[in-house]
Amino acid sequence: MDPVDPRLVAELIDRAKKQLRSRMRSLRSAHPATALDERSARVVSGLADLPAFRDARSVGLFWPLLDRHEVDIRGVDAIARSLQKRVYYPALAPSANGGTRTEFRLTGSTDDLAVRDHRFAEPAPDAPVAAREDIDLLVVPALAVALTGHRLGWGGGFYDVTIPDFCPPGRTVVVAFDFQLLAELPHLPHDVPCDFVVTDARQVAAVRE
């Protein structure tokens, strides 16, 4: 049998991901806003009950893109701060080669967040930047997720690049609506799986393949 061309495999998986992104975007958009709000509240509650969250001294959150119907986890910020946790948010910064690099920056409150040069809310450019050991639990969004912890994002590779900068020793939890949870997802070796999955119906440790 002839060996499989890895470039062909990567092309097929990329094509499958694009089709799945389109389907999952449509599925999420089809749910009424009130239903997504109720589901988001249950995700926030489930995340707050997750032992990995309770034990974390610091968390990396994200400010949801509500126009894209992402899980609204804004309530997690207040919970984390009430428990005296340090709270970081993602940002993009210029890199030495003229591109951009991903990083997380410390915030004192959500008032520090604003839409700056990118479409998502991020901390001020002069906010302290997190080092590898600074974030105990990184919370990430998804268009779809599998019980293996593999997630499907928007295709920019932001978290696939960023997660290895903090984990290990940090751990990751992907949040999604339960209808976004799939039996399996197409993935490549560079796709980084998360440690936990929290939806509006469950909180589970990822099942490694």
Buried (B, 14 or more C-beta within 10 A) or exposed (E): EEEEEEEEEEEEBEEBBEEBBEEBBEBBEEEEEEEBEEBBBBBBBBBBEBEBBEEBEBBBBBBBBBEBBBBBBBBBBEBBBEEEBBBBBBBBEEEEEEEBBBBBBBBEEBEBBEEBEEEBBBBEEEBEBBEEEBBBBBBBBBBBBBBBBBBBBBEEEBBBEBBEBBBEEBBBBBBBBBBBBBEEBBBEEEBBBBBBBBBBEEBBBBEEE
